[in-house]
Amino acid sequence: MNTPTPQPAPNTTWTDQRIEILVGVMLRTGVMLAAAIVLTGGILYLAHASGPRPDYAHFHAEPAEFTHFSGIIHGVAALNPESIIMLGLLVLIATPVARVIMCIVGFLFERDRLYTAVSMIVLAILLYSLFLHK
């Protein structure tokens, strides 16, 4: 009679290698997701593009709806191609921020105070540059 052999318990300890693997997967996923969103928006943009050619001789600022996250989300809900592209760019920008947060969590589980502190400083600088720097 065949008895099933017991399977080893999954490795749940936090090691540097495990953190690197998780961070790598998260970075690849974030970049691929951002690329897919931008590609979708680009295809929709090209499918709906009409009207006069853009004038690149003069600078035109972004429309007001692209300066706030809620405006981008409303545009995505309305299937506005430019809003979909902007959402992809936001996902791309959020990917390294998520990487730093994931590193903080991993270093906390490893009980590595120095790298946790350094990662928190890096996160503070990233958030400052994204939201408070004018």
Number of C-alpha atoms within 10 A of each C-alpha: 3 4 5 6 6 6 6 6 6 6 8 7 9 15 14 13 9 14 17 14 12 15 20 13 11 17 17 12 13 21 19 15 16 23 17 14 20 23 16 15 23 16 14 17 16 10 10 11 11 8 6 6 7 7 8 7 6 7 7 8 6 8 8 9 14 16 11 9 14 11 15 22 18 13 19 18 11 11 13 17 23 18 23 25 25 22 22 24 17 14 21 20 15 15 20 18 18 17 19 19 18 18 21 21 16 22 21 16 14 16 12 12 13 11 16 21 14 12 20 16 13 15 19 13 13 15 13 12 11 13 8 9 8 6
